[in-house]
Amino acid sequence: MKCNPFFHRENLEKTLDETFVESAVRDLKQPIIARPIHGARSRYQVAFGHRRWQAFKVRRLLIPCVLRRLTDEKMVDYAWDDTFQYEAHAPREEAKLIVTRLDWKLRHCSEYENYGRDPLAVLRAMEFQRTRKVAKAGELGTRRRVPKSGKGRPPTGKYPVPESLCKTVEGVFSELPERRRIDWSTFVRSYLSLLDIPADVQEALDAKGISGSVGVMAAIARLEDPFARKLVLKWAKKRKRIPVRIIDKRVHVLNKCRDELEQLSSKPQLKKQLIELVLDKCPHPADVRLEAKRLLADTSQRPTAKQKQEISTGVFYGLGGGGDIWSRMNQDQLEQYGLHYDREVLEALKDAPIKLLHVCSTKNQEDPQRNGGLMESGWFKQYPVNAINWWDANFTPLSIAKKTYGDKFCIVCGIDHDSTMRNGTPKQVEDQVKAAIESAGEGGFMMAPGCTLFQDTPLENFNAVGRAVEEYGRCKQ
């Protein structure tokens, strides 16, 4: 004897208590209903009466049985009655049976073919149609936009959903017992995700390790990362009852940061640390991404012995490549996403005797002075370097920078790489070098271009720099 193939209650034997077994065996009020298995001699499937069958099975007794030749659709009807006559049931088992019954009922409608004979496709099409009508009626508020034609639709089906299909779906849900009655829209929103619950979540639910509503189960099932799901299950088991909004927020954040979790897959301890942060404080996804970058930086920015030897002379640290970050980010963002990590890198290279900070810019207003006044406010003093380089011909003259940063950094600038060096005469280059040396004053200055020299810079202009430095660049002391 086997159970009904459409009877989806799992671990049925665990729902039996000694009182029920004793009562069923002593006073069986009606026999169970079964059907012969086609092509198998003396083998049967229980259609109705699974708990009574299990009670007799526990006592190793034969049970009275009525044999009937039943179709699969009739077996579904019997499974429906057998499931919903008993109080103790799991929402996932109920969802499976509802979908199965929908499938058999919808097969009587010719329009069902247009939806690939998939009851879930019909339900999703009905839900899309409902939300579209609600949005048009303004019931969801003015902020919600009505979906444009072709956007947000399920991949199969036609619109509007035929009335025959809608009535069939509504009829199936109206047959649910009153104490557990839900409408089809609630089923789509809250129960469909239960059909794809991962094995580890289902195991915890079966063991009664998690308490909570259907929403809690569905939220945990939506978590994409298996390692994160394992930790969330462990976290949830320690709590007596979890509000749906609490678990749903954390799942949302973890799914938003799935790329960061993937990057930490090779470092399980760091990944666990990040997930525990989300479970404990539920920060914004942007903050979680920032923390993930910090965790990665802690391990990736420590130089090896070989790297330390390679950087023993010094480090050129370029900031704001191309210069566009100055107009795209405000000061708070620069400190959060730039300075924070720049400091970690530079502090990891503290053994380098020379650390030169290059502040990149362009001619089209992309520099830290015109975008926030950072240069002349001394903002770059926060960087653990001992020299600073920038395009002084484009923003913040050398004399002003010397007063602002001269007490902490060696000033590295003086040559206009774009105009004078590239297009000027050797005499103009010598005059610019002389003016820069005079403006810098005594000590703390290194002659250099404001950025990369162009490949077509004339060789004689390089020589002009050398001659001018030899002639004017000697300290009096």
PESUL-V208171 format. One record per residue. N is the residue number from 1. RES is the residue in three letters. BURIAL is + if it has 16 or more other ideal C-beta (glycine too) atoms within 10 Angstrom, else -. D_CENTER is the distance of its C-alpha to the mean C-alpha in Angstrom with 2 decimals. Layout:
n:N res:RES burial:BURIAL d_center:D_CENTER
n:N res:RES burial:BURIAL d_center:D_CENTER
This chain:
n:1 res:MET burial:- d_center:47.47
n:2 res:LYS burial:- d_center:43.79
n:3 res:CYS burial:+ d_center:41.51
n:4 res:ASN burial:+ d_center:40.66
n:5 res:PRO burial:- d_center:38.05
n:6 res:PHE burial:+ d_center:36.42
n:7 res:PHE burial:+ d_center:36.49
n:8 res:HIS burial:+ d_center:32.91
n:9 res:ARG burial:+ d_center:33.54
n:10 res:GLU burial:- d_center:32.41
n:11 res:ASN burial:- d_center:34.36
n:12 res:LEU burial:- d_center:37.25
n:13 res:GLU burial:- d_center:39.70
n:14 res:LYS burial:- d_center:37.82
n:15 res:THR burial:+ d_center:38.49
n:16 res:LEU burial:+ d_center:42.25
n:17 res:ASP burial:- d_center:44.23
n:18 res:GLU burial:- d_center:47.85
n:19 res:THR burial:- d_center:49.22
n:20 res:PHE burial:- d_center:47.86
n:21 res:VAL burial:+ d_center:49.01
n:22 res:GLU burial:- d_center:52.47
n:23 res:SER burial:- d_center:52.77
n:24 res:ALA burial:+ d_center:51.66
n:25 res:VAL burial:- d_center:54.04
n:26 res:ARG burial:- d_center:56.98
n:27 res:ASP burial:- d_center:56.83
n:28 res:LEU burial:+ d_center:55.06
n:29 res:LYS burial:- d_center:55.50
n:30 res:GLN burial:- d_center:54.52
n:31 res:PRO burial:- d_center:53.78
n:32 res:ILE burial:+ d_center:50.42
n:33 res:ILE burial:+ d_center:49.94
n:34 res:ALA burial:+ d_center:49.14
n:35 res:ARG burial:+ d_center:49.50
n:36 res:PRO burial:- d_center:50.81
n:37 res:ILE burial:- d_center:48.39
n:38 res:HIS burial:- d_center:49.62
n:39 res:GLY burial:- d_center:51.33
n:40 res:ALA burial:- d_center:51.17
n:41 res:ARG burial:- d_center:54.33
n:42 res:SER burial:- d_center:54.24
n:43 res:ARG burial:- d_center:50.45
n:44 res:TYR burial:- d_center:48.85
n:45 res:GLN burial:+ d_center:45.64
n:46 res:VAL burial:+ d_center:45.48
n:47 res:ALA burial:+ d_center:44.91
n:48 res:PHE burial:+ d_center:45.35
n:49 res:GLY burial:+ d_center:45.96
n:50 res:HIS burial:+ d_center:43.36
n:51 res:ARG burial:+ d_center:43.72
n:52 res:ARG burial:+ d_center:47.53
n:53 res:TRP burial:+ d_center:47.29
n:54 res:GLN burial:+ d_center:45.14
n:55 res:ALA burial:+ d_center:47.66
n:56 res:PHE burial:+ d_center:50.53
n:57 res:LYS burial:- d_center:48.56
n:58 res:VAL burial:- d_center:48.10
n:59 res:ARG burial:- d_center:51.89
n:60 res:ARG burial:- d_center:52.56
n:61 res:LEU burial:- d_center:54.62
n:62 res:LEU burial:- d_center:55.22
n:63 res:ILE burial:+ d_center:54.01
n:64 res:PRO burial:- d_center:55.88
n:65 res:CYS burial:+ d_center:54.08
n:66 res:VAL burial:- d_center:54.68
n:67 res:LEU burial:- d_center:53.94
n:68 res:ARG burial:- d_center:52.97
n:69 res:ARG burial:- d_center:51.95
n:70 res:LEU burial:+ d_center:48.64
n:71 res:THR burial:- d_center:46.29
n:72 res:ASP burial:- d_center:42.56
n:73 res:GLU burial:- d_center:42.11
n:74 res:LYS burial:- d_center:44.56
n:75 res:MET burial:+ d_center:42.74
n:76 res:VAL burial:+ d_center:39.58
n:77 res:ASP burial:+ d_center:41.71
n:78 res:TYR burial:+ d_center:43.05
n:79 res:ALA burial:+ d_center:39.60
n:80 res:TRP burial:+ d_center:38.57
n:81 res:ASP burial:- d_center:41.62
n:82 res:ASP burial:+ d_center:41.28
n:83 res:THR burial:+ d_center:37.67
n:84 res:PHE burial:+ d_center:38.09
n:85 res:GLN burial:- d_center:41.43
n:86 res:TYR burial:- d_center:39.89
n:87 res:GLU burial:- d_center:37.92
n:88 res:ALA burial:- d_center:35.68
n:89 res:HIS burial:+ d_center:32.92
n:90 res:ALA burial:+ d_center:29.18
n:91 res:PRO burial:+ d_center:27.07
n:92 res:ARG burial:+ d_center:25.61
n:93 res:GLU burial:+ d_center:29.21
n:94 res:GLU burial:+ d_center:30.20
n:95 res:ALA burial:+ d_center:27.43
n:96 res:LYS burial:+ d_center:28.59
n:97 res:LEU burial:+ d_center:32.17
n:98 res:ILE burial:+ d_center:31.56
n:99 res:VAL burial:+ d_center:29.89
n:100 res:THR burial:+ d_center:32.80
n:101 res:ARG burial:+ d_center:35.38
n:102 res:LEU burial:+ d_center:33.87
n:103 res:ASP burial:+ d_center:34.10
n:104 res:TRP burial:+ d_center:37.79
n:105 res:LYS burial:+ d_center:38.74
n:106 res:LEU burial:+ d_center:37.12
n:107 res:ARG burial:- d_center:39.05
n:108 res:HIS burial:- d_center:42.14
n:109 res:CYS burial:+ d_center:40.81
n:110 res:SER burial:- d_center:41.43
n:111 res:GLU burial:+ d_center:38.49
n:112 res:TYR burial:+ d_center:36.12
n:113 res:GLU burial:- d_center:36.48
n:114 res:ASN burial:+ d_center:34.70
n:115 res:TYR burial:+ d_center:31.46
n:116 res:GLY burial:- d_center:31.77
n:117 res:ARG burial:- d_center:33.19
n:118 res:ASP burial:+ d_center:29.71
n:119 res:PRO burial:+ d_center:29.70
n:120 res:LEU burial:+ d_center:25.93
n:121 res:ALA burial:+ d_center:26.44
n:122 res:VAL burial:+ d_center:29.19
n:123 res:LEU burial:+ d_center:27.21
n:124 res:ARG burial:+ d_center:24.28
n:125 res:ALA burial:+ d_center:26.92
n:126 res:MET burial:+ d_center:28.68
n:127 res:GLU burial:+ d_center:25.60
n:128 res:PHE burial:+ d_center:24.85
n:129 res:GLN burial:+ d_center:28.54
n:130 res:ARG burial:- d_center:28.59
n:131 res:THR burial:+ d_center:25.77
n:132 res:ARG burial:+ d_center:27.40
n:133 res:LYS burial:- d_center:30.71
n:134 res:VAL burial:- d_center:29.38
n:135 res:ALA burial:- d_center:27.75
n:136 res:LYS burial:- d_center:31.05
n:137 res:ALA burial:- d_center:32.99
n:138 res:GLY burial:- d_center:31.04
n:139 res:GLU burial:- d_center:30.19
n:140 res:LEU burial:- d_center:26.54
n:141 res:GLY burial:- d_center:27.59
n:142 res:THR burial:- d_center:28.16
n:143 res:ARG burial:- d_center:24.63
n:144 res:ARG burial:- d_center:23.45
n:145 res:ARG burial:- d_center:24.29
n:146 res:VAL burial:+ d_center:26.07
n:147 res:PRO burial:- d_center:24.40
n:148 res:LYS burial:- d_center:26.45
n:149 res:SER burial:- d_center:28.34
n:150 res:GLY burial:- d_center:26.36
n:151 res:LYS burial:- d_center:22.88
n:152 res:GLY burial:- d_center:20.78
n:153 res:ARG burial:- d_center:23.43
n:154 res:PRO burial:+ d_center:23.12
n:155 res:PRO burial:- d_center:24.24
n:156 res:THR burial:- d_center:27.60
n:157 res:GLY burial:+ d_center:30.32
n:158 res:LYS burial:- d_center:32.57
n:159 res:TYR burial:- d_center:32.80
n:160 res:PRO burial:- d_center:34.16
n:161 res:VAL burial:+ d_center:33.74
n:162 res:PRO burial:+ d_center:37.35
n:163 res:GLU burial:- d_center:38.98
n:164 res:SER burial:- d_center:40.10
n:165 res:LEU burial:+ d_center:36.58
n:166 res:CYS burial:+ d_center:35.54
n:167 res:LYS burial:- d_center:38.63
n:168 res:THR burial:+ d_center:38.09
n:169 res:VAL burial:+ d_center:34.55
n:170 res:GLU burial:- d_center:35.85
n:171 res:GLY burial:- d_center:38.78
n:172 res:VAL burial:+ d_center:36.73
n:173 res:PHE burial:+ d_center:34.76
n:174 res:SER burial:- d_center:38.05
n:175 res:GLU burial:- d_center:39.41
n:176 res:LEU burial:+ d_center:36.99
n:177 res:PRO burial:- d_center:38.89
n:178 res:GLU burial:- d_center:39.01
n:179 res:ARG burial:- d_center:37.46
n:180 res:ARG burial:- d_center:34.25
n:181 res:ARG burial:- d_center:34.38
n:182 res:ILE burial:+ d_center:31.28
n:183 res:ASP burial:- d_center:31.12
n:184 res:TRP burial:+ d_center:29.33
n:185 res:SER burial:- d_center:26.82
n:186 res:THR burial:- d_center:25.72
n:187 res:PHE burial:+ d_center:25.56
n:188 res:VAL burial:+ d_center:23.20
n:189 res:ARG burial:- d_center:20.78
n:190 res:SER burial:+ d_center:20.99
n:191 res:TYR burial:+ d_center:22.45
n:192 res:LEU burial:+ d_center:21.28
n:193 res:SER burial:+ d_center:18.01
n:194 res:LEU burial:+ d_center:20.45
n:195 res:LEU burial:- d_center:21.97
n:196 res:ASP burial:- d_center:19.10
n:197 res:ILE burial:+ d_center:18.62
n:198 res:PRO burial:+ d_center:18.02
n:199 res:ALA burial:- d_center:21.22
n:200 res:ASP burial:- d_center:20.25
n:201 res:VAL burial:+ d_center:19.28
n:202 res:GLN burial:+ d_center:22.48
n:203 res:GLU burial:- d_center:24.51
n:204 res:ALA burial:+ d_center:23.56
n:205 res:LEU burial:+ d_center:24.42
n:206 res:ASP burial:- d_center:27.66
n:207 res:ALA burial:- d_center:28.64
n:208 res:LYS burial:- d_center:28.15
n:209 res:GLY burial:- d_center:25.90
n:210 res:ILE burial:+ d_center:23.64
n:211 res:SER burial:- d_center:25.29
n:212 res:GLY burial:+ d_center:23.96
n:213 res:SER burial:- d_center:23.80
n:214 res:VAL burial:+ d_center:22.49
n:215 res:GLY burial:+ d_center:19.51
n:216 res:VAL burial:+ d_center:18.55
n:217 res:MET burial:+ d_center:18.92
n:218 res:ALA burial:+ d_center:16.94
n:219 res:ALA burial:+ d_center:13.98
n:220 res:ILE burial:+ d_center:14.00
n:221 res:ALA burial:+ d_center:14.52
n:222 res:ARG burial:+ d_center:11.34
n:223 res:LEU burial:+ d_center:9.27
n:224 res:GLU burial:- d_center:8.49
n:225 res:ASP burial:+ d_center:9.17
n:226 res:PRO burial:- d_center:12.97
n:227 res:PHE burial:- d_center:13.60
n:228 res:ALA burial:+ d_center:11.26
n:229 res:ARG burial:+ d_center:12.90
n:230 res:LYS burial:+ d_center:16.20
n:231 res:LEU burial:+ d_center:15.88
n:232 res:VAL burial:+ d_center:14.82
n:233 res:LEU burial:+ d_center:17.86
n:234 res:LYS burial:- d_center:20.02
n:235 res:TRP burial:+ d_center:19.06
n:236 res:ALA burial:+ d_center:19.76
n:237 res:LYS burial:- d_center:23.08
n:238 res:LYS burial:- d_center:24.42
n:239 res:ARG burial:- d_center:24.32
n:240 res:LYS burial:- d_center:26.98
n:241 res:ARG burial:- d_center:25.22
n:242 res:ILE burial:+ d_center:21.72
n:243 res:PRO burial:- d_center:21.35
n:244 res:VAL burial:+ d_center:18.79
n:245 res:ARG burial:- d_center:17.36
n:246 res:ILE burial:+ d_center:16.83
n:247 res:ILE burial:+ d_center:14.81
n:248 res:ASP burial:+ d_center:12.98
n:249 res:LYS burial:- d_center:11.78
n:250 res:ARG burial:+ d_center:10.50
n:251 res:VAL burial:+ d_center:8.74
n:252 res:HIS burial:+ d_center:7.14
n:253 res:VAL burial:+ d_center:6.15
n:254 res:LEU burial:+ d_center:5.11
n:255 res:ASN burial:- d_center:3.07
n:256 res:LYS burial:- d_center:2.00
n:257 res:CYS burial:+ d_center:3.11
n:258 res:ARG burial:- d_center:3.80
n:259 res:ASP burial:- d_center:6.43
n:260 res:GLU burial:+ d_center:7.82
n:261 res:LEU burial:+ d_center:8.20
n:262 res:GLU burial:- d_center:9.86
n:263 res:GLN burial:+ d_center:12.02
n:264 res:LEU burial:+ d_center:13.20
n:265 res:SER burial:- d_center:14.16
n:266 res:SER burial:- d_center:17.70
n:267 res:LYS burial:- d_center:17.94
n:268 res:PRO burial:- d_center:17.39
n:269 res:GLN burial:- d_center:18.98
n:270 res:LEU burial:+ d_center:16.71
n:271 res:LYS burial:+ d_center:13.59
n:272 res:LYS burial:- d_center:15.35
n:273 res:GLN burial:- d_center:16.21
n:274 res:LEU burial:+ d_center:12.72
n:275 res:ILE burial:+ d_center:11.75
n:276 res:GLU burial:- d_center:15.17
n:277 res:LEU burial:+ d_center:14.66
n:278 res:VAL burial:+ d_center:11.86
n:279 res:LEU burial:+ d_center:14.25
n:280 res:ASP burial:- d_center:17.19
n:281 res:LYS burial:- d_center:16.42
n:282 res:CYS burial:- d_center:13.13
n:283 res:PRO burial:- d_center:12.85
n:284 res:HIS burial:- d_center:11.24
n:285 res:PRO burial:- d_center:7.81
n:286 res:ALA burial:- d_center:10.37
n:287 res:ASP burial:- d_center:12.38
n:288 res:VAL burial:+ d_center:9.91
n:289 res:ARG burial:+ d_center:9.49
n:290 res:LEU burial:+ d_center:13.26
n:291 res:GLU burial:+ d_center:13.92
n:292 res:ALA burial:+ d_center:12.21
n:293 res:LYS burial:+ d_center:14.48
n:294 res:ARG burial:- d_center:17.31
n:295 res:LEU burial:+ d_center:17.04
n:296 res:LEU burial:+ d_center:17.13
n:297 res:ALA burial:- d_center:19.95
n:298 res:ASP burial:- d_center:21.92
n:299 res:THR burial:- d_center:22.36
n:300 res:SER burial:- d_center:22.52
n:301 res:GLN burial:- d_center:24.81
n:302 res:ARG burial:- d_center:27.65
n:303 res:PRO burial:+ d_center:30.38
n:304 res:THR burial:- d_center:32.33
n:305 res:ALA burial:- d_center:36.13
n:306 res:LYS burial:- d_center:36.59
n:307 res:GLN burial:- d_center:34.30
n:308 res:LYS burial:- d_center:36.20
n:309 res:GLN burial:- d_center:39.39
n:310 res:GLU burial:- d_center:38.13
n:311 res:ILE burial:+ d_center:37.20
n:312 res:SER burial:- d_center:40.41
n:313 res:THR burial:- d_center:41.92
n:314 res:GLY burial:- d_center:39.16
n:315 res:VAL burial:+ d_center:35.81
n:316 res:PHE burial:- d_center:35.24
n:317 res:TYR burial:+ d_center:31.91
n:318 res:GLY burial:- d_center:30.99
n:319 res:LEU burial:+ d_center:29.00
n:320 res:GLY burial:+ d_center:27.61
n:321 res:GLY burial:- d_center:28.43
n:322 res:GLY burial:- d_center:30.01
n:323 res:GLY burial:+ d_center:30.03
n:324 res:ASP burial:- d_center:27.61
n:325 res:ILE burial:+ d_center:25.33
n:326 res:TRP burial:+ d_center:28.20
n:327 res:SER burial:+ d_center:28.02
n:328 res:ARG burial:- d_center:24.25
n:329 res:MET burial:+ d_center:23.48
n:330 res:ASN burial:- d_center:25.45
n:331 res:GLN burial:+ d_center:26.78
n:332 res:ASP burial:- d_center:24.13
n:333 res:GLN burial:- d_center:21.36
n:334 res:LEU burial:+ d_center:23.61
n:335 res:GLU burial:- d_center:24.14
n:336 res:GLN burial:- d_center:20.51
n:337 res:TYR burial:+ d_center:19.12
n:338 res:GLY burial:- d_center:22.47
n:339 res:LEU burial:+ d_center:25.14
n:340 res:HIS burial:- d_center:22.98
n:341 res:TYR burial:+ d_center:22.16
n:342 res:ASP burial:+ d_center:25.49
n:343 res:ARG burial:- d_center:27.35
n:344 res:GLU burial:+ d_center:25.65
n:345 res:VAL burial:- d_center:26.64
n:346 res:LEU burial:+ d_center:30.14
n:347 res:GLU burial:- d_center:30.79
n:348 res:ALA burial:+ d_center:29.94
n:349 res:LEU burial:+ d_center:32.67
n:350 res:LYS burial:- d_center:35.18
n:351 res:ASP burial:- d_center:37.84
n:352 res:ALA burial:+ d_center:38.24
n:353 res:PRO burial:- d_center:41.46
n:354 res:ILE burial:- d_center:40.48
n:355 res:LYS burial:+ d_center:37.06
n:356 res:LEU burial:+ d_center:37.30
n:357 res:LEU burial:+ d_center:34.71
n:358 res:HIS burial:+ d_center:34.78
n:359 res:VAL burial:+ d_center:33.59
n:360 res:CYS burial:+ d_center:33.05
n:361 res:SER burial:+ d_center:34.03
n:362 res:THR burial:+ d_center:35.47
n:363 res:LYS burial:- d_center:38.38
n:364 res:ASN burial:- d_center:36.45
n:365 res:GLN burial:- d_center:35.75
n:366 res:GLU burial:+ d_center:32.72
n:367 res:ASP burial:+ d_center:33.72
n:368 res:PRO burial:+ d_center:32.88
n:369 res:GLN burial:+ d_center:36.16
n:370 res:ARG burial:+ d_center:36.11
n:371 res:ASN burial:+ d_center:32.42
n:372 res:GLY burial:+ d_center:32.58
n:373 res:GLY burial:- d_center:35.80
n:374 res:LEU burial:+ d_center:34.02
n:375 res:MET burial:+ d_center:36.67
n:376 res:GLU burial:+ d_center:39.74
n:377 res:SER burial:- d_center:38.15
n:378 res:GLY burial:- d_center:37.76
n:379 res:TRP burial:+ d_center:33.96
n:380 res:PHE burial:+ d_center:33.90
n:381 res:LYS burial:- d_center:36.00
n:382 res:GLN burial:- d_center:32.82
n:383 res:TYR burial:+ d_center:32.29
n:384 res:PRO burial:+ d_center:34.00
n:385 res:VAL burial:+ d_center:36.14
n:386 res:ASN burial:- d_center:39.89
n:387 res:ALA burial:+ d_center:40.19
n:388 res:ILE burial:+ d_center:38.69
n:389 res:ASN burial:+ d_center:39.12
n:390 res:TRP burial:+ d_center:38.57
n:391 res:TRP burial:+ d_center:40.39
n:392 res:ASP burial:+ d_center:43.08
n:393 res:ALA burial:+ d_center:44.83
n:394 res:ASN burial:+ d_center:41.81
n:395 res:PHE burial:+ d_center:40.86
n:396 res:THR burial:+ d_center:42.21
n:397 res:PRO burial:- d_center:45.68
n:398 res:LEU burial:+ d_center:46.55
n:399 res:SER burial:+ d_center:48.91
n:400 res:ILE burial:- d_center:46.30
n:401 res:ALA burial:+ d_center:43.73
n:402 res:LYS burial:+ d_center:46.50
n:403 res:LYS burial:- d_center:47.15
n:404 res:THR burial:+ d_center:43.48
n:405 res:TYR burial:+ d_center:42.37
n:406 res:GLY burial:+ d_center:45.71
n:407 res:ASP burial:- d_center:45.93
n:408 res:LYS burial:- d_center:42.73
n:409 res:PHE burial:+ d_center:42.04
n:410 res:CYS burial:+ d_center:44.25
n:411 res:ILE burial:+ d_center:44.18
n:412 res:VAL burial:+ d_center:43.55
n:413 res:CYS burial:+ d_center:44.37
n:414 res:GLY burial:+ d_center:47.50
n:415 res:ILE burial:+ d_center:47.44
n:416 res:ASP burial:+ d_center:46.19
n:417 res:HIS burial:+ d_center:44.75
n:418 res:ASP burial:+ d_center:44.30
n:419 res:SER burial:- d_center:47.67
n:420 res:THR burial:+ d_center:50.36
n:421 res:MET burial:+ d_center:49.46
n:422 res:ARG burial:+ d_center:48.63
n:423 res:ASN burial:- d_center:51.26
n:424 res:GLY burial:+ d_center:53.78
n:425 res:THR burial:- d_center:57.05
n:426 res:PRO burial:+ d_center:57.70
n:427 res:LYS burial:- d_center:59.72
n:428 res:GLN burial:+ d_center:56.83
n:429 res:VAL burial:+ d_center:54.55
n:430 res:GLU burial:+ d_center:57.17
n:431 res:ASP burial:- d_center:57.55
n:432 res:GLN burial:+ d_center:53.80
n:433 res:VAL burial:+ d_center:53.65
n:434 res:LYS burial:+ d_center:56.72
n:435 res:ALA burial:- d_center:55.28
n:436 res:ALA burial:+ d_center:52.03
n:437 res:ILE burial:+ d_center:53.99
n:438 res:GLU burial:- d_center:56.17
n:439 res:SER burial:+ d_center:53.22
n:440 res:ALA burial:+ d_center:51.46
n:441 res:GLY burial:- d_center:54.52
n:442 res:GLU burial:- d_center:55.31
n:443 res:GLY burial:- d_center:52.71
n:444 res:GLY burial:+ d_center:48.91
n:445 res:PHE burial:+ d_center:48.52
n:446 res:MET burial:- d_center:47.62
n:447 res:MET burial:+ d_center:48.43
n:448 res:ALA burial:+ d_center:45.52
n:449 res:PRO burial:+ d_center:43.99
n:450 res:GLY burial:+ d_center:41.13
n:451 res:CYS burial:+ d_center:38.85
n:452 res:THR burial:- d_center:39.28
n:453 res:LEU burial:+ d_center:42.78
n:454 res:PHE burial:- d_center:43.17
n:455 res:GLN burial:- d_center:44.73
n:456 res:ASP burial:- d_center:47.60
n:457 res:THR burial:+ d_center:48.70
n:458 res:PRO burial:- d_center:52.48
n:459 res:LEU burial:- d_center:53.69
n:460 res:GLU burial:- d_center:56.50
n:461 res:ASN burial:+ d_center:54.04
n:462 res:PHE burial:- d_center:52.56
n:463 res:ASN burial:- d_center:56.14
n:464 res:ALA burial:+ d_center:56.77
n:465 res:VAL burial:+ d_center:54.02
n:466 res:GLY burial:- d_center:55.64
n:467 res:ARG burial:- d_center:59.10
n:468 res:ALA burial:+ d_center:58.03
n:469 res:VAL burial:+ d_center:56.20
n:470 res:GLU burial:- d_center:59.27
n:471 res:GLU burial:- d_center:61.55
n:472 res:TYR burial:- d_center:59.70
n:473 res:GLY burial:+ d_center:57.03
n:474 res:ARG burial:- d_center:59.08
n:475 res:CYS burial:- d_center:58.71
n:476 res:LYS burial:- d_center:61.99
n:477 res:GLN burial:- d_center:61.38
